[in-house]
């Protein structure tokens, strides 16, 4: 049904989004190609990252009405705007600082809607998606059939819970002679080095798109006081006071970063185009080489976990779903005739530095 107090098509009339089928197809093609090129130890570690296996998506369905705590603690986001499409994202996590986010190994159905107005009186697209435990209960909808160069509002619902509303914008049509583009570029947001005041300002700015140029998170330990944040009114769990190594570590570290209200506000205000640098995985890594000269077989297992968690926590389409320790993050976007954006991956394919 429509979200409470709003108009729109009833939920019973909502067909599952085609993006669910696209995501399932992408998951079926996740292979072990890179793992079979290294040692058996790496292959064993690969499975510890929880890669979808036969039977993935067969998890039992959790009745949304049984969710008693707010599952939208990590906010909403949108990304990679096209002239007729934008990707919208959220991740269900009523207990964000736990390995499973508080939802165990059950699927959850989530409804989404996109409207022309902030009050959601003019809903133009809506649908449902499943939050799979294999993907940390992240939810994404590739919303298509939109008008170019148009501002939209979006939100999600599961059970009695409604997410914060987000605002996004589609790109101009390919042949449009655009004369103006307003963008923001951000990077290197080390949580332990201080607050995200810049994101508070960015959330209030009138920009078309935000480019995140990498180092969305840092793998370093964050102590109970939040490092330089020096919390006096809260104590961070000890799970953060170690370097990220496992899939659970990376998932919880994204939850820590997205617990920051200013970062969530910036994501909700604007579409993001994201790429990674090194710290989303490990400092100064190059291809299959980490900074300490570890066995590449072991490092590739860690890279698989890091890439998986990155995709789960960013507004990226199914085409960027990792294939083990590989992911095609590079891509190209256009803004009418004014700009072409070549999004680079400067880590996965590089030679090891001297």
Buried (B, 14 or more C-beta within 10 A) or exposed (E): EBBEEBEBBEBEEBEEBEBBEBBBEBBEEBEBEBBEEBBEEBBEBBEEBBBBEEEBBEBEEBEBEEBEEEBBBBBBBBBBBBBBBBBBBBBBBBBBBBBBBBBEEBBBBBBBBBBBEEEBEBBBBBBBBBBBBBBBBBBBBBBEEBEBBBEBBBBBBBBEBBBBBBBBBBBBBEEBEBEEBEBBEBEEBBBBEEEBEBBBEBBEEEBBBBBBBBBBBBBBEBBEBBBEBEEEEEEBEEBBEEEBBBBBBBBBBBBBBBBBEBBBBBBBBBBBBBBBBBBBBBBBBBBBBBBEEBBBBBBBBBBBBBBBBBBBBBBBBBEBBBBBBBBEBBBEBBBBBEBEBEBEBBBBEEEEEE
